[in-house]
Amino acid sequence: MSSVEVNYLNLKLKNPIIVASSGLTKSADKVKACEDAGAGAVVLKSLFEEVLARKNIKDTYELYDHPEVYEYLNANMGLVYGSSEYCRVIEDSKKATSIPVIASINCISANWWYEYAKQIEDSGADAIELNIFSTATSRLQTSDEMERMYFEILANVKSKVKIPVAVKIGKYFSSLPNFVSNLEINGANGVVMFNRFTEPDIDIDTFTFKPAFSMSTKEEMYLPLRWIAIVHRQVKLSLAASTGVKTYEDVIKLVLAGASAVQIASVIYTEGLPVIRKMLDGIDNWMKNHQIENLSDLKGSLSFVETSKGVANHYLRAQFIEKISDIE
Ligand SMILES: Cc1cc2nc3c(=O)[nH]c(=O)nc-3n(C[C@H](O)[C@H](O)[C@H](O)COP(=O)(O)O)c2cc1C
């Protein structure tokens, strides 16, 4: 019997497929549907800063500093969680299911919501995912300052709760291995690579702004693949891949690169929840064909560290240049 059980954030998952934070996980009923569809865990829809949620966000300047806020609130304008309502979703989800339920907090500042972290833990969440995003908009802001904000938020949360804490990050960092290592030093139990933010767009007829939103494409999976492979073994924390994961092959590739788990949203929006079972069946068949008993034994076997011993490394740019030079 092949096993697809994995360990993510010190939690035992029956399989590595997590339904990512989104409208798909905004209520206990939806979480139950994810479990019934085979998901190994869920990350609840993010709890947003209430103050921001109450504003007329379309007109606020800060909105454009934080495009993901615009997107997520727009995608779900009716859903404005208060902290007690959010805690109820956690409690109800825990009652309705037996898979790990990871709460998610959207953090854009280092101060407003620390009180809630404990309430979230007390409500029975198995872990917290901090969905942190901040954009540098001034030439005076240094990378160091920007990164320090993440560490402050994380260290503060860690001082309030005992449950594992993951940080979901965006893809723009100068030295990702160093940054992830510092997240670990500041207490992170896991890092999710990467959040997928709405990009800004401009309407050239009305001279106004609009969010550019689309579901992810399969090509986007190569970015988490590369960075998970590079970071794996340089840190001990769990790595989860998010963005562009569509098929069972993607899951296997990401595990080989070093991921403990994957998070999916777009593919469920486009194909429906049955896609989870399809992916699990695909993994199972593949494991049988390759006579692999435990999926977790494969974790990181094709990571950067594993494959950089004396051989040309496939995760680096040189390889890319070699490849495209064949294309006339
Ligand atoms: C409609 C929608 C709502 C989302 N809401 C959230 C959210 O509240 N918090 C969060 O961290 N990510 C949110 N995300 C991002 C997803 O969790 C995921 O990281 C991203 O979509 C990339 O994965 P995918 O390629 O499988 O879609 C949302 C995504 C979508 C499509």
The ligand as a Tripos MOL2 file, in Angstrom:
@<TRIPOS>MOLECULE
LIG
   31    33     1     0     0
SMALL
NO_CHARGES

@<TRIPOS>ATOM
      1 C1        -10.6240   34.1100   -5.6890 C.3       1 LIG1
      2 C2         -9.3620   33.9950   -4.8990 C.ar      1 LIG1
      3 C3         -9.3310   34.4460   -3.5920 C.ar      1 LIG1
      4 C4         -8.1480   34.3550   -2.8520 C.ar      1 LIG1
      5 N1         -8.1310   34.7850   -1.5490 N.ar      1 LIG1
      6 C5         -6.9950   34.6420   -0.8160 C.ar      1 LIG1
      7 C6         -6.9650   35.0160    0.5550 C.ar      1 LIG1
      8 O1         -7.9500   35.4660    1.1330 O.2       1 LIG1
      9 N2         -5.7930   34.8750    1.2160 N.ar      1 LIG1
     10 C7         -4.6680   34.3470    0.6310 C.ar      1 LIG1
     11 O2         -3.6350   34.2220    1.2990 O.2       1 LIG1
     12 N3         -4.6770   33.9890   -0.6600 N.ar      1 LIG1
     13 C8         -5.8000   34.1080   -1.3840 C.ar      1 LIG1
     14 N4         -5.8120   33.7120   -2.6890 N.ar      1 LIG1
     15 C9         -4.5710   33.1870   -3.2880 C.3       1 LIG1
     16 C10        -4.5690   31.6520   -3.2460 C.3       1 LIG1
     17 O3         -4.5820   31.1940   -1.9080 O.3       1 LIG1
     18 C11        -3.3330   31.0730   -3.9520 C.3       1 LIG1
     19 O4         -2.1750   31.3850   -3.2160 O.3       1 LIG1
     20 C12        -3.1720   31.6260   -5.3660 C.3       1 LIG1
     21 O5         -4.4160   31.6760   -6.0340 O.3       1 LIG1
     22 C13        -2.2030   30.7840   -6.1670 C.3       1 LIG1
     23 O6         -2.6160   29.4570   -6.2850 O.3       1 LIG1
     24 P1         -3.3480   28.9250   -7.6220 P.3       1 LIG1
     25 O7         -2.4040   29.0960   -8.7360 O.co2     1 LIG1
     26 O8         -3.6470   27.4720   -7.3250 O.co2     1 LIG1
     27 O9         -4.5830   29.7290   -7.7680 O.co2     1 LIG1
     28 C14        -6.9850   33.7860   -3.4430 C.ar      1 LIG1
     29 C15        -7.0390   33.3140   -4.7490 C.ar      1 LIG1
     30 C16        -8.2080   33.4070   -5.4850 C.ar      1 LIG1
     31 C17        -8.2180   32.8610   -6.8790 C.3       1 LIG1
@<TRIPOS>BOND
     1     1     2 1
     2     2     3 ar
     3     2    30 ar
     4     3     4 ar
     5     4     5 ar
     6     4    28 ar
     7     5     6 ar
     8     6     7 ar
     9     6    13 1
    10     7     8 2
    11     7     9 ar
    12     9    10 ar
    13    10    11 2
    14    10    12 ar
    15    12    13 ar
    16    13    14 ar
    17    14    15 1
    18    14    28 ar
    19    15    16 1
    20    16    17 1
    21    16    18 1
    22    18    19 1
    23    18    20 1
    24    20    21 1
    25    20    22 1
    26    22    23 1
    27    23    24 1
    28    24    25 2
    29    24    26 1
    30    24    27 1
    31    28    29 ar
    32    29    30 ar
    33    30    31 1
@<TRIPOS>SUBSTRUCTURE
     1 LIG1         1 GROUP 0 **** ****
